């Protein structure tokens, strides 16, 4: 399973590195969303700093949908999806590999978005370990849930419009817990941040297990 996961993750990352879709589409989209959020709130620095955690995670969630759509779009043509299904690779390994590739892209995206939050909102981390832990746990949950629902909608004609409707409500706990954990990390005191990490960890664990168990049947159904 782990060998197959490395193969699939390497395949997806090499395709993204060559196509540069993430660099030229997903990252600019996320930064543009952050800028538009800042314009919507107005120039008040206090309001911008208070809203920074929530706006950061909104931009990450919208970008996650694009990354998931891209992850499955590269397998949509020339029977690639059927070839992957018939390759003999462990379905759990395929799931973990695709989730790992998406997760790595999201982590890089979050570094760029954090720089944008610092420049646009004047935010400053007082508890870096809390923000880093929250980002890692949230990214695992986002990528696992996204790949699972991406597989569910992959074989449908309306997958481009159906995927956001399926996955965004499911990712609401990440938006809530991630925003609260980051708010604690940006505050002078990280009180209460630990309980939100538990929620993020539970969400990630549930969807990793669900994906490992159900990705095979979802792949066959697609």
C-alpha positions as CSV (number, residue, x, y, z in Angstrom):
1,X,0.0,0.0,0.0
2,X,2.7,2.5,0.9
3,X,4.8,1.7,-2.2
4,X,1.7,2.3,-4.4
5,X,1.0,5.5,-2.5
6,X,4.5,6.8,-3.2
7,X,4.1,5.9,-6.9
8,X,0.8,7.7,-7.3
9,X,1.9,10.7,-5.3
10,X,5.0,11.0,-7.4
11,X,3.0,10.7,-10.6
12,X,0.6,13.5,-9.6
13,X,3.4,15.8,-8.4
14,X,5.4,15.3,-11.5
15,X,2.4,16.2,-13.7
16,X,1.7,19.3,-11.6
17,X,5.4,20.3,-11.8
18,X,5.4,20.0,-15.6
19,X,2.0,21.6,-16.2
20,X,2.4,24.4,-13.5
21,X,-1.4,24.6,-13.2
22,X,-1.1,25.1,-9.5
23,X,1.5,27.8,-9.9
24,X,-0.4,29.8,-12.5
25,X,-4.0,29.1,-11.5
26,X,-4.6,27.9,-8.0
27,X,-2.1,30.2,-6.2
28,X,-3.2,33.3,-8.0
29,X,-6.9,32.4,-7.4
30,X,-6.2,32.0,-3.6
31,X,-4.3,35.3,-3.4
32,X,-7.0,37.1,-5.4
33,X,-9.7,35.7,-3.0
34,X,-7.7,37.0,-0.1
35,X,-7.3,40.5,-1.7
36,X,-11.1,40.6,-2.4
37,X,-11.9,39.6,1.1
38,X,-9.7,42.5,2.3
39,X,-11.5,44.9,0.0
40,X,-14.8,43.7,1.3
41,X,-13.9,44.4,4.9
42,X,-12.5,47.8,4.2
43,X,-9.2,49.5,5.3
44,X,-9.7,49.2,9.1
45,X,-6.7,47.3,10.4
46,X,-8.5,46.1,13.5
47,X,-11.3,44.4,11.5
48,X,-8.7,42.9,9.1
49,X,-6.6,41.4,11.8
50,X,-9.7,40.0,13.6
51,X,-11.0,38.4,10.4
52,X,-7.6,37.1,9.1
53,X,-7.9,33.5,10.4
54,X,-11.3,33.0,8.9
55,X,-10.4,34.6,5.6
56,X,-7.2,32.6,5.4
57,X,-9.1,29.3,5.8
58,X,-11.9,30.4,3.3
59,X,-9.2,30.9,0.7
60,X,-7.7,27.5,1.5
61,X,-11.1,25.8,1.3
62,X,-11.9,27.3,-2.1
63,X,-8.4,26.4,-3.4
64,X,-8.8,22.9,-2.1
65,X,-11.8,22.4,-4.4
66,X,-9.7,23.5,-7.4
67,X,-6.8,21.3,-6.4
68,X,-9.1,18.3,-6.1
69,X,-10.8,19.0,-9.4
70,X,-7.3,19.2,-11.0
71,X,-6.2,16.0,-9.3
72,X,-9.0,14.0,-11.0
73,X,-9.1,16.0,-14.3
74,X,-5.6,14.7,-15.1
75,X,-7.0,11.2,-15.2
76,X,-10.1,12.0,-17.1
77,X,-8.8,11.7,-20.7
78,X,-7.5,8.8,-22.8
79,X,-8.7,6.1,-20.4
80,X,-6.2,7.1,-17.7
81,X,-8.7,6.4,-14.9
82,X,-9.5,3.0,-16.3
83,X,-5.8,2.2,-16.6
84,X,-5.2,3.2,-13.0
85,X,-8.1,1.0,-11.9
86,X,-6.7,-2.0,-13.9
87,X,-3.1,-1.5,-12.9
88,X,-3.2,-3.7,-9.9
89,X,-2.3,-0.9,-7.5
90,X,-3.9,-1.1,-4.1
91,X,-6.9,1.2,-4.0
92,X,-5.9,2.3,-0.5
93,X,-2.5,3.2,-1.9
94,X,-4.0,5.2,-4.7
95,X,-6.1,7.1,-2.2
96,X,-3.2,7.8,0.1
97,X,-1.0,8.8,-2.8
98,X,-3.5,11.3,-4.3
99,X,-4.3,12.7,-0.9
100,X,-0.5,13.1,-0.1
101,X,0.0,15.0,-3.4
102,X,-2.9,17.3,-2.8
103,X,-1.8,17.8,0.8
104,X,1.7,18.9,-0.2
105,X,0.3,21.4,-2.7
106,X,-2.0,22.8,-0.1
107,X,0.8,23.2,2.4
108,X,2.8,25.2,-0.1
109,X,-0.2,27.2,-0.9
110,X,-0.7,28.0,2.8
111,X,2.8,29.3,3.1
112,X,2.0,31.8,0.2
113,X,-1.3,32.7,1.8
114,X,0.2,33.3,5.2
115,X,2.6,35.8,3.6
116,X,-0.4,37.5,2.1
117,X,-2.2,37.6,5.4
118,X,0.9,39.2,7.0
119,X,1.2,41.8,4.2
120,X,-2.6,42.6,3.8
121,X,-3.9,42.2,7.3
122,X,-0.8,42.9,9.5
123,X,-1.2,39.6,11.3
124,X,1.5,38.3,13.5
125,X,2.0,34.7,14.9
126,X,2.6,34.6,18.6
127,X,2.3,30.8,18.9
128,X,3.8,29.3,15.7
129,X,3.6,25.7,16.8
130,X,-0.2,26.0,17.2
131,X,-0.6,27.4,13.7
132,X,1.7,24.8,12.2
133,X,0.0,21.9,13.9
134,X,-3.4,23.2,12.9
135,X,-2.4,23.6,9.3
136,X,-0.9,20.1,9.1
137,X,-4.0,18.4,10.7
138,X,-6.4,20.5,8.6
139,X,-4.5,19.8,5.4
140,X,-4.6,16.0,6.1
141,X,-8.4,16.3,6.6
142,X,-9.0,18.5,3.6
143,X,-7.0,16.3,1.2
144,X,-8.5,13.1,2.5
145,X,-12.1,14.3,2.4
146,X,-11.5,16.0,-0.9
147,X,-10.1,13.0,-2.6
148,X,-12.8,10.7,-1.3
149,X,-15.6,13.0,-2.6
150,X,-13.6,13.6,-5.8
151,X,-13.7,9.9,-6.4
152,X,-17.4,9.9,-5.7
153,X,-18.1,12.6,-8.4
154,X,-15.4,11.6,-10.8
155,X,-17.5,9.6,-13.2
156,X,-20.4,12.1,-13.4
157,X,-20.9,14.6,-16.2
158,X,-21.6,17.5,-13.8
159,X,-18.6,16.7,-11.5
160,X,-17.2,20.3,-11.9
161,X,-20.3,21.8,-10.3
162,X,-21.3,18.8,-8.1
163,X,-17.9,18.5,-6.3
164,X,-18.2,21.9,-4.5
165,X,-21.7,21.2,-3.5
166,X,-20.6,17.8,-2.0
167,X,-17.4,18.7,-0.4
168,X,-17.7,22.3,0.9
169,X,-20.4,21.5,3.5
170,X,-18.3,18.5,4.7
171,X,-15.3,20.8,5.2
172,X,-17.2,23.2,7.4
173,X,-15.6,21.7,10.6
174,X,-12.1,22.5,9.2
175,X,-13.1,26.1,8.5
176,X,-14.4,26.5,12.1
177,X,-11.7,24.6,13.9
178,X,-8.9,25.9,11.7
179,X,-10.1,29.5,12.1
180,X,-10.3,29.2,15.9
181,X,-6.9,27.5,16.2
182,X,-5.3,30.2,14.1
183,X,-7.1,32.9,16.0
184,X,-5.5,31.5,19.2
185,X,-2.1,31.3,17.5
186,X,-2.4,35.0,16.4
187,X,-3.5,36.1,19.9
188,X,-1.0,36.9,22.6
189,X,-2.4,33.9,24.6
190,X,-3.1,30.5,22.9
191,X,-5.8,29.6,25.4
192,X,-8.4,27.2,23.9
193,X,-6.3,26.4,20.8
194,X,-5.7,22.8,22.0
195,X,-9.4,21.8,21.9
196,X,-9.6,22.9,18.2
197,X,-6.6,20.8,17.4
198,X,-8.4,17.8,18.7
199,X,-11.4,18.5,16.4
200,X,-9.0,18.8,13.4
201,X,-7.2,15.6,14.4
202,X,-10.5,13.7,14.7
203,X,-11.7,15.0,11.4
204,X,-8.5,14.0,9.6
205,X,-8.4,10.6,11.2
206,X,-12.0,9.8,10.2
207,X,-11.6,10.8,6.6
208,X,-8.3,9.0,6.2
209,X,-9.9,5.8,7.5
210,X,-13.0,6.3,5.4
211,X,-10.9,6.9,2.3
212,X,-8.7,3.9,2.9
213,X,-11.7,1.6,3.4
214,X,-14.1,3.0,0.7
215,X,-11.8,4.3,-2.1
216,X,-11.9,0.9,-3.9
217,X,-15.7,0.7,-4.1
218,X,-15.8,4.4,-5.1
219,X,-13.3,3.9,-7.8
220,X,-15.2,1.0,-9.2
221,X,-18.5,3.0,-9.1
222,X,-16.9,5.9,-11.0
